[in-house]
Amino acid sequence: MRLLLIEDDPMIGESLEEGLLKERYEVDWAHDGLEAETLLAANDYHLVLLDLGLPKRQGLEILRNYRQAGGKAAVIIITARDATSDRIVGLDTGADDYLVKPFDLFELFARLRALLRRSQVQEVRETVHLGLSLNAATHEALYHGVALHLSVHEFKLMLALLEEPGRVVSKARLEEKLYGWEEEIESNTIEVYIHSLRKKLGADFIKNVRGVGYKVANKL
């Protein structure tokens, strides 16, 4: 498996590179943002480890540009920024996981294996319901044939609701679908995403079943 490590701190980078090589990963190491973008444009990677505070080009900008260009490698943000708002921004920009420094190498390896397993078994499939089409492989959304911009979390939320259209999904279950290990979740986060989706799809597309959870409508 070929990985790209994007890290400007030489001590952290050397430690990660050594550990990854021992785990039998093929590793390229970018020491700044511009080098990272050059490598991403020239190579196909299975996974990217991305620091946020980089010289020459910030990590979030790299991630945003990579996803907009169609980059499909799994991305784990590795950073000292531990605020919930930073996690949300990172995940919504296109990261698949978020790990706060300092972290245990064995935890990182476990997350790598989980993401790589997921990417290997992921099937190209399209979910269609009431004019909304979601492509799980490309993360593209269409509504009545028109491209619809959904954030990463909005997309995951809709996929969870559309697993069985009409079935009520609890708030706790939706949180499990949206967030990774040890992530702090604001009490009203799901409600915020539901509100945003209703603005894009119409107020009646997602129903609130009081005290139970949410479901998509069977008809409009």
C-alpha positions as CSV (number, residue, x, y, z in Angstrom):
1,M,0.0,0.0,0.0
2,R,1.4,3.4,-1.0
3,L,1.0,6.2,1.5
4,L,1.8,9.9,1.4
5,L,3.0,11.5,4.7
6,I,2.7,15.3,4.8
7,E,4.6,16.5,7.9
8,D,7.0,19.4,8.3
9,D,8.4,18.5,11.7
10,P,11.5,16.3,11.1
11,M,11.4,14.4,14.4
12,I,7.7,13.5,14.0
13,G,8.1,12.8,10.3
14,E,11.1,10.5,10.8
15,S,9.3,8.6,13.6
16,L,6.2,8.1,11.4
17,E,8.1,7.1,8.4
18,E,10.2,4.6,10.3
19,G,7.0,3.1,11.9
20,L,5.1,2.9,8.6
21,L,8.0,1.3,6.8
22,K,8.2,-1.4,9.5
23,E,4.5,-2.0,8.9
24,R,5.5,-2.7,5.3
25,Y,3.8,0.4,3.8
26,E,5.5,2.2,0.9
27,V,5.9,5.8,2.1
28,D,6.5,9.1,0.3
29,W,7.2,12.1,2.6
30,A,6.3,15.7,1.7
31,H,8.0,18.2,4.0
32,D,5.8,21.2,3.0
33,G,2.6,22.1,1.3
34,L,3.9,22.7,-2.2
35,E,5.8,19.5,-2.2
36,A,2.7,17.7,-1.1
37,E,0.5,19.1,-3.9
38,T,3.2,18.1,-6.4
39,L,3.3,14.5,-5.2
40,L,-0.5,14.3,-5.0
41,A,-0.8,15.5,-8.6
42,A,1.8,13.1,-9.9
43,N,1.0,9.9,-8.0
44,D,-1.9,7.7,-6.9
45,Y,-2.0,7.0,-3.1
46,H,-4.1,4.6,-1.1
47,L,-4.0,6.9,2.0
48,V,-2.7,10.3,3.0
49,L,-1.5,11.4,6.5
50,L,-1.9,15.2,6.6
51,D,-0.6,17.7,9.0
52,L,-2.5,21.0,9.1
53,G,0.2,23.6,10.0
54,L,2.5,23.4,7.0
55,P,4.9,25.9,5.4
56,K,4.1,27.2,1.9
57,R,0.6,25.8,1.8
58,Q,-1.8,25.0,4.7
59,G,-3.1,21.5,5.2
60,L,-6.8,22.4,4.8
61,E,-6.1,24.1,1.5
62,I,-4.2,21.0,0.2
63,L,-7.1,18.8,1.2
64,R,-9.7,21.1,-0.3
65,N,-7.8,21.3,-3.6
66,Y,-7.2,17.5,-3.6
67,R,-10.9,16.7,-3.2
68,Q,-12.0,19.3,-5.7
69,A,-9.6,17.7,-8.2
70,G,-11.3,14.3,-7.7
71,G,-8.7,12.8,-5.3
72,K,-10.1,9.7,-3.8
73,A,-7.4,8.5,-1.3
74,A,-8.4,8.2,2.3
75,V,-7.1,11.1,4.4
76,I,-6.3,11.1,8.1
77,I,-5.5,14.5,9.5
78,I,-2.8,14.4,12.1
79,T,-2.5,17.7,14.1
80,A,-2.2,19.3,17.5
81,R,-5.4,21.2,16.9
82,D,-7.9,19.6,19.3
83,A,-10.9,21.9,19.3
84,T,-14.2,20.4,18.2
85,S,-14.6,23.2,15.6
86,D,-11.2,22.2,14.0
87,R,-12.4,18.6,13.8
88,I,-15.6,19.5,12.1
89,V,-13.9,21.8,9.6
90,G,-11.3,19.1,8.8
91,L,-13.9,16.3,8.3
92,D,-16.2,18.6,6.3
93,T,-13.4,19.6,4.1
94,G,-12.9,16.0,3.1
95,A,-10.9,14.1,5.7
96,D,-11.9,10.6,6.6
97,D,-10.4,10.6,10.1
98,Y,-8.9,13.1,12.5
99,L,-6.1,12.2,15.0
100,V,-4.8,14.7,17.6
101,K,-1.0,14.8,18.4
102,P,0.5,13.3,20.4
103,F,-1.0,9.9,19.5
104,D,0.0,6.3,19.9
105,L,1.5,4.8,16.8
106,F,-0.4,1.5,17.3
107,E,-3.7,3.5,17.3
108,L,-2.7,5.2,14.1
109,F,-1.9,1.8,12.5
110,A,-5.3,0.5,13.5
111,R,-7.0,3.4,11.9
112,L,-5.0,3.0,8.8
113,R,-6.0,-0.6,8.5
114,A,-9.6,0.2,9.1
115,L,-9.7,2.9,6.4
116,L,-7.8,0.7,3.9
117,R,-10.2,-2.2,4.5
118,R,-13.2,0.1,4.0
119,S,-11.8,1.4,0.7
120,Q,-11.0,-2.1,-0.6
121,V,-14.5,-3.4,0.0
122,Q,-16.4,-0.3,-0.9
123,E,-18.7,-0.9,-3.9
124,V,-19.6,1.6,-6.5
125,R,-23.3,2.1,-5.9
126,E,-25.9,4.8,-6.4
127,T,-28.8,5.5,-4.0
128,V,-31.9,7.2,-5.5
129,H,-35.0,8.4,-3.6
130,L,-37.5,11.1,-4.4
131,G,-35.3,12.6,-7.1
132,L,-32.2,12.6,-4.9
133,S,-29.3,10.6,-6.3
134,L,-26.2,9.8,-4.1
135,N,-23.1,8.1,-5.5
136,A,-21.2,6.6,-2.6
137,A,-18.0,6.0,-4.6
138,T,-17.6,9.6,-6.0
139,H,-19.6,11.5,-3.3
140,E,-21.6,13.2,-6.0
141,A,-25.1,14.2,-5.3
142,L,-27.9,15.1,-7.8
143,Y,-31.3,16.4,-7.1
144,H,-33.7,16.1,-10.0
145,G,-30.7,15.9,-12.3
146,V,-29.0,19.0,-11.0
147,A,-25.7,18.9,-9.1
148,L,-26.2,19.4,-5.4
149,H,-23.4,20.5,-3.0
150,L,-23.4,18.5,0.2
151,S,-20.7,18.7,2.8
152,V,-19.0,15.4,3.8
153,H,-21.2,15.1,6.9
154,E,-24.4,16.0,5.1
155,F,-23.6,13.3,2.5
156,K,-23.0,10.7,5.2
157,L,-26.2,11.7,7.0
158,M,-28.3,11.3,3.9
159,L,-26.8,7.9,3.1
160,A,-27.6,6.8,6.6
161,L,-31.2,7.9,6.3
162,L,-31.5,6.3,2.9
163,E,-30.3,2.9,3.9
164,E,-33.9,2.0,4.5
165,P,-36.2,4.9,3.3
166,G,-39.0,5.5,5.6
167,R,-37.4,3.8,8.6
168,V,-36.7,6.0,11.6
169,V,-33.0,6.4,12.5
170,S,-32.1,7.5,16.0
171,K,-29.9,10.5,16.6
172,A,-27.4,8.3,18.4
173,R,-27.1,6.0,15.3
174,L,-26.7,9.0,13.0
175,E,-23.8,10.3,15.2
176,E,-22.2,6.9,15.0
177,K,-22.3,7.1,11.2
178,L,-20.9,10.6,11.0
179,Y,-18.1,10.6,13.6
180,G,-14.9,8.6,14.3
181,W,-13.4,7.4,17.5
182,E,-13.0,9.8,20.5
183,E,-14.6,12.7,18.7
184,E,-16.5,15.2,20.8
185,I,-19.9,15.9,19.4
186,E,-21.9,19.0,20.0
187,S,-25.3,18.3,21.4
188,N,-27.1,20.0,18.4
189,T,-24.8,18.9,15.6
190,I,-27.3,16.5,14.0
191,E,-30.0,19.1,14.2
192,V,-27.7,21.6,12.4
193,Y,-27.1,19.3,9.5
194,I,-30.7,18.3,9.3
195,H,-31.7,22.0,9.1
196,S,-29.1,22.6,6.3
197,L,-30.3,19.5,4.3
198,R,-33.9,20.7,4.6
199,K,-33.0,24.1,3.1
200,K,-31.4,22.2,0.1
201,L,-34.1,19.5,-0.3
202,G,-37.2,21.1,1.0
203,A,-38.7,21.2,4.5
204,D,-40.7,17.9,4.1
205,F,-37.9,15.7,2.7
206,I,-36.6,14.7,6.2
207,K,-39.2,14.0,8.9
208,N,-38.6,14.4,12.7
209,V,-40.2,11.6,14.7
210,R,-40.3,13.3,18.1
211,G,-38.4,11.4,20.8
212,V,-37.2,8.7,18.4
213,G,-35.2,10.2,15.5
214,Y,-35.4,11.1,11.8
215,K,-36.6,9.5,8.6
216,V,-36.9,10.5,4.9
217,A,-40.3,10.9,3.5
218,N,-41.9,8.2,1.3
219,K,-43.4,10.7,-0.9
220,L,-43.5,14.5,-1.3
